[in-house]
Amino acid sequence: MVQEKEMSFLDHLEELRWHLVRSVVAILVVAIALFSFIGIVYEDFLLAHLKPDFITYRLFCDFFTYFGMESSFCNVNLDNNLIAIKVTQQLMDSIWTSFILGLIISFPYILWEMWRFISPGLHETELKKSRGFIFIASFLFFLGVLFSYFVIAPVSINFLYNYQITPLIENQFTMDSHVGLVTNMLLGVSIMFELPVIIYFLSKIGLVTPQFLKRYRKHALVVVLILAAIITPPDVASQVIVAIPVLVLYEISIKVSQRVYKRQEKNANK
């Protein structure tokens, strides 16, 4: 009997290993494809915020102009001469960036592999109620990617590139600092946008209740601001821009937790 359980546990680990292997292979395939077009990826995606005609700058300019307000977004002039200070920096940076972007693009497939591993242990009713998990989680993730790329990144880059303590100090930015800033924001914000999904599962296993979330709403505000400060540049505007949608998602998470809690109470009373 003990041997049977041990084999069953080992088989379970073996299955998990293959799910992880397939996820890593998917990331690597996408990363290799991106690396094949790395010049286009950098010029048209990662360095696009350095172009004065980037769509966010034009929209912000039109918005402020409409209300008769002056805006720096109407005269964006960023120094796009990034430098590489190490011999291997461009090669290593392009490899690492391809991997990070491969991870982001492969996110729905990774979720699907996780779901394939978890779903056999769920009851039929739980499977029916969780059918939209991959879609909702992927939607929130890519919503975070779009928000960070089109809102947070251009605002942060415009601020940081124009910030200068004194004219005696010249800004000379390295390519890895710029690309790292963009990719960190893409990953960090998109993970923060997964908050309702995380709260759903925590509520399902009883670690979080609606009352707990309501009671510690003010504490959550502080935590969100701290996280926003970590994943964004050190300017107040970027932190507030990140904090607002995450706080909205926190309120949505409370509703999600309430729904889970009511369902569990209903099932318990049957």
C-alpha positions as CSV (number, residue, x, y, z in Angstrom):
1,M,0.0,0.0,0.0
2,V,2.8,2.4,0.9
3,Q,4.6,1.4,-2.3
4,E,1.5,2.2,-4.3
5,K,1.1,5.6,-2.8
6,E,4.8,6.3,-3.4
7,M,4.5,5.3,-7.0
8,S,1.4,7.4,-7.4
9,F,3.1,10.4,-6.0
10,L,6.1,9.9,-8.2
11,D,3.9,9.5,-11.3
12,H,2.3,12.8,-10.2
13,L,5.6,14.5,-10.1
14,E,6.6,13.1,-13.5
15,E,3.4,14.5,-15.0
16,L,4.1,17.9,-13.4
17,R,7.7,17.7,-14.8
18,W,6.4,17.2,-18.4
19,H,3.9,20.1,-18.1
20,L,6.8,22.3,-17.0
21,V,9.0,21.0,-19.8
22,R,6.4,21.8,-22.4
23,S,5.9,25.3,-20.9
24,V,9.7,26.0,-21.1
25,V,9.8,24.7,-24.7
26,A,7.0,27.0,-25.7
27,I,8.8,30.0,-24.1
28,L,12.0,29.0,-25.9
29,V,10.3,28.6,-29.3
30,V,8.7,32.0,-29.0
31,A,12.0,33.5,-27.7
32,I,14.0,32.0,-30.7
33,A,11.4,33.4,-33.1
34,L,11.7,36.9,-31.5
35,F,15.5,36.7,-31.5
36,S,15.3,36.1,-35.3
37,F,13.7,39.5,-35.7
38,I,15.4,41.2,-32.7
39,G,16.2,44.4,-34.6
40,I,12.5,44.9,-35.4
41,V,11.6,44.0,-31.8
42,Y,13.9,46.6,-30.4
43,E,13.2,49.4,-32.9
44,D,9.4,49.0,-33.2
45,F,8.6,47.8,-29.7
46,L,11.1,48.2,-26.9
47,L,12.6,51.6,-28.2
48,A,9.3,52.9,-29.6
49,H,8.8,55.2,-26.6
50,L,11.8,57.2,-27.7
51,K,10.1,58.4,-30.8
52,P,8.3,61.7,-30.5
53,D,5.4,60.4,-32.6
54,F,4.6,57.5,-30.3
55,I,0.8,57.2,-30.1
56,T,0.5,57.9,-26.4
57,Y,2.4,61.2,-26.7
58,R,0.1,62.3,-29.5
59,L,-3.0,61.3,-27.6
60,F,-1.9,63.1,-24.4
61,C,-0.9,66.1,-26.4
62,D,-4.4,66.3,-28.1
63,F,-6.1,65.7,-24.7
64,F,-4.3,68.6,-23.0
65,T,-4.6,70.9,-26.0
66,Y,-8.3,70.3,-26.2
67,F,-8.6,71.7,-22.6
68,G,-6.3,74.6,-23.4
69,M,-3.4,73.3,-21.3
70,E,0.2,73.2,-22.2
71,S,1.9,69.8,-22.1
72,S,5.4,68.4,-22.5
73,F,3.9,65.6,-24.5
74,C,3.5,68.0,-27.4
75,N,7.2,68.5,-27.6
76,V,8.8,65.2,-26.8
77,N,12.5,65.3,-27.5
78,L,14.3,62.3,-26.1
79,D,17.9,61.4,-26.6
80,N,17.7,58.0,-28.3
81,N,21.4,57.4,-28.5
82,L,21.6,54.5,-26.0
83,I,25.0,53.1,-25.3
84,A,26.4,49.6,-24.7
85,I,29.5,49.7,-22.4
86,K,30.4,46.0,-22.5
87,V,31.5,43.9,-25.5
88,T,28.8,41.2,-25.0
89,Q,26.1,43.5,-23.7
90,Q,24.1,43.7,-26.9
91,L,24.1,40.0,-27.5
92,M,23.3,39.0,-23.9
93,D,20.6,41.7,-23.6
94,S,18.9,40.6,-26.8
95,I,18.9,37.0,-25.6
96,W,17.5,37.8,-22.2
97,T,14.9,40.2,-23.7
98,S,13.8,37.5,-26.1
99,F,13.3,35.1,-23.2
100,I,11.3,37.7,-21.1
101,L,9.0,38.6,-24.1
102,G,8.7,34.9,-24.9
103,L,7.5,34.3,-21.4
104,I,4.9,37.1,-21.7
105,I,3.6,35.9,-25.1
106,S,3.5,32.3,-24.0
107,F,1.5,33.1,-20.8
108,P,-1.9,31.7,-22.0
109,Y,-0.2,28.4,-23.0
110,I,1.6,28.2,-19.6
111,L,-1.8,28.7,-18.0
112,W,-3.3,26.0,-20.1
113,E,-0.5,23.5,-19.1
114,M,-1.2,24.4,-15.4
115,W,-4.8,23.9,-16.0
116,R,-4.3,20.5,-17.6
117,F,-2.3,19.4,-14.5
118,I,-4.8,20.7,-11.9
119,S,-8.1,19.9,-13.7
120,P,-8.1,16.1,-13.2
121,G,-8.3,16.7,-9.4
122,L,-11.4,18.9,-9.7
123,H,-15.1,17.8,-9.4
124,E,-17.3,18.1,-12.5
125,T,-19.2,21.1,-11.0
126,E,-15.9,22.8,-10.2
127,L,-14.7,22.2,-13.8
128,K,-17.9,23.8,-15.2
129,K,-17.5,26.9,-13.0
130,S,-13.9,27.3,-13.9
131,R,-14.1,27.0,-17.6
132,G,-13.3,30.7,-18.2
133,F,-10.2,30.6,-16.0
134,I,-7.7,30.7,-18.8
135,F,-9.5,33.4,-20.8
136,I,-10.0,35.7,-17.8
137,A,-6.5,35.2,-16.4
138,S,-5.0,35.8,-19.9
139,F,-7.2,38.8,-20.5
140,L,-6.2,40.5,-17.2
141,F,-2.5,39.7,-17.9
142,F,-2.5,41.2,-21.3
143,L,-4.6,44.1,-20.1
144,G,-1.7,44.8,-17.7
145,V,0.8,44.5,-20.5
146,L,-1.1,47.0,-22.7
147,F,-1.6,49.4,-19.8
148,S,2.0,49.3,-18.8
149,Y,3.3,49.7,-22.4
150,F,0.9,52.4,-23.6
151,V,0.4,54.4,-20.4
152,I,3.0,53.8,-17.7
153,A,6.1,53.3,-19.9
154,P,5.8,56.5,-22.0
155,V,4.9,58.6,-19.0
156,S,7.9,57.2,-17.0
157,I,10.3,57.4,-19.9
158,N,9.3,61.0,-20.8
159,F,9.8,62.0,-17.1
160,L,13.1,60.2,-16.5
161,Y,14.8,61.2,-19.8
162,N,14.0,64.9,-19.1
163,Y,14.8,64.8,-15.4
164,Q,18.1,66.6,-14.6
165,I,19.5,67.7,-11.3
166,T,21.8,70.3,-13.0
167,P,23.0,70.9,-16.5
168,L,26.5,70.0,-15.3
169,I,25.4,66.4,-15.3
170,E,24.8,64.8,-18.7
171,N,22.4,61.9,-19.1
172,Q,23.9,58.9,-21.0
173,F,21.6,55.9,-20.7
174,T,22.7,52.3,-21.4
175,M,20.5,50.1,-23.5
176,D,20.1,47.5,-20.7
177,S,18.8,50.2,-18.3
178,H,16.1,51.3,-20.8
179,V,15.1,47.8,-21.9
180,G,15.1,46.6,-18.4
181,L,12.8,49.4,-17.3
182,V,10.3,48.5,-20.1
183,T,10.3,44.7,-19.5
184,N,10.2,45.0,-15.7
185,M,7.1,47.2,-16.0
186,L,5.5,44.9,-18.5
187,L,6.0,41.9,-16.2
188,G,5.3,43.6,-12.9
189,V,2.1,45.4,-13.9
190,S,0.7,42.4,-15.7
191,I,1.2,40.2,-12.7
192,M,-0.4,42.8,-10.4
193,F,-3.4,42.7,-12.8
194,E,-3.9,39.1,-11.9
195,L,-5.2,40.1,-8.4
196,P,-8.8,39.0,-8.9
197,V,-7.7,35.6,-10.1
198,I,-5.4,35.2,-7.1
199,I,-8.1,36.3,-4.7
200,Y,-10.6,33.9,-6.3
201,F,-8.3,30.9,-5.5
202,L,-7.4,32.1,-2.0
203,S,-11.1,32.5,-1.3
204,K,-11.8,29.0,-2.6
205,I,-9.4,27.5,-0.1
206,G,-10.5,29.7,2.7
207,L,-7.4,31.8,3.2
208,V,-9.2,35.0,2.3
209,T,-12.7,36.2,3.1
210,P,-14.7,39.3,1.9
211,Q,-14.7,40.6,5.5
212,F,-10.9,40.3,5.6
213,L,-10.4,42.2,2.4
214,K,-12.8,45.0,3.5
215,R,-11.2,45.3,6.9
216,Y,-7.7,45.6,5.5
217,R,-8.6,47.9,2.5
218,K,-6.4,50.7,3.9
219,H,-3.5,48.4,4.5
220,A,-3.9,47.1,0.9
221,L,-3.6,50.7,-0.3
222,V,-0.3,51.0,1.4
223,V,0.9,47.7,-0.1
224,V,-0.2,48.6,-3.6
225,L,1.7,51.9,-3.4
226,I,4.8,50.1,-2.2
227,L,4.5,47.6,-5.1
228,A,3.9,50.4,-7.5
229,A,7.0,52.1,-6.2
230,I,9.0,48.9,-6.8
231,I,7.9,48.2,-10.4
232,T,7.8,51.8,-11.6
233,P,10.4,54.6,-11.8
234,P,10.7,56.8,-8.7
235,D,8.2,59.4,-9.8
236,V,4.8,60.0,-8.2
237,A,2.9,60.2,-11.4
238,S,3.8,56.7,-12.5
239,Q,3.1,55.2,-9.1
240,V,-0.3,56.8,-8.9
241,I,-1.1,55.7,-12.5
242,V,-0.3,52.1,-11.5
243,A,-2.0,52.3,-8.1
244,I,-5.4,53.5,-9.4
245,P,-6.3,50.5,-11.7
246,V,-4.9,48.0,-9.1
247,L,-7.1,49.5,-6.4
248,V,-10.0,49.1,-8.8
249,L,-9.0,45.5,-9.3
250,Y,-8.9,45.2,-5.5
251,E,-12.5,46.3,-5.2
252,I,-13.4,43.8,-8.0
253,S,-11.5,41.1,-6.0
254,I,-13.8,41.8,-3.0
255,K,-16.8,41.2,-5.2
256,V,-15.2,38.0,-6.5
257,S,-14.5,36.8,-2.9
258,Q,-18.1,37.6,-1.9
259,R,-19.4,35.5,-4.8
260,V,-17.2,32.6,-3.9
261,Y,-18.2,32.9,-0.2
262,K,-21.9,32.9,-1.0
263,R,-21.6,29.9,-3.2
264,Q,-19.7,28.0,-0.5
265,E,-22.4,28.9,2.1
266,K,-25.1,27.8,-0.3
267,N,-23.5,24.5,-0.9
268,A,-22.9,24.0,2.8
269,N,-26.6,24.5,3.6
270,K,-27.8,22.0,1.0
